[in-house]
Amino acid sequence: MKIAPRPGTRPATSALLPAEPLWKRVPTRDADGRALSDFMMIIPRLRQRSREEIAAVTDRIEAVLRRYGKAVVFADLNLSLNLLWVTVRPVPGICLELPAAIKVYVPEALLVAERLRRG
């Protein structure tokens, strides 16, 4: 698994991927037809860092994703938006456990959540 920055951004150590919209690339179902889950994390000011710093952060994220390799289906790091998108298999608690693990290695990473509406 290799996280590749989006085109038009400063490349880290990964190769660039075509700028196809995320909705076209993100899988929504696994091979058995089960729905997949996903989460987003914002990494503030990542794109403003040096190539070396971006590469270091990318490598740390990639190492965490590899540890969860059986659960992770897709990952995209968009440097223009400072946004990490991860799609995972339906494993109980994975959408909290995996972002928490990423946060250990990238403390500035923030999990994006929808505000709970009451009533």
C-alpha positions, 0 to 999 in steps of 0.5 A: 500500500502506498499513499500518493499525494494528489497532482498539483501538490508537492510530491513526497516520496510517492508517485503521483496519481491521476486527478480522478474524482474521489467518488469515482475511485473510492470503493463502496462495497467489498468483494462479497457485496458488504458495505464499506465504511470510511473516515476523513482526517484533516492534517492542518498545514501539511501542504505548507511543510517541506518535502522531507516533512511531508514524506515523514508524515506520509511514511508514518501514516503508511506504516499505521495503515499497513498494520491494519492492512486486513481492514484497510481497503483504500487510502488517499492523501490530498495535500491540496486539502490536507485531507486523508481519506481511508476506506475500511472493511466493516470491522467493529470499532475500526473507524475509531481505533485506526484514526486513534492509531494514526493520531499517535504517530501524527498528533496534529491529525484530526478526525472529521466528524458530523455534528450530532443533531438532536430531535 
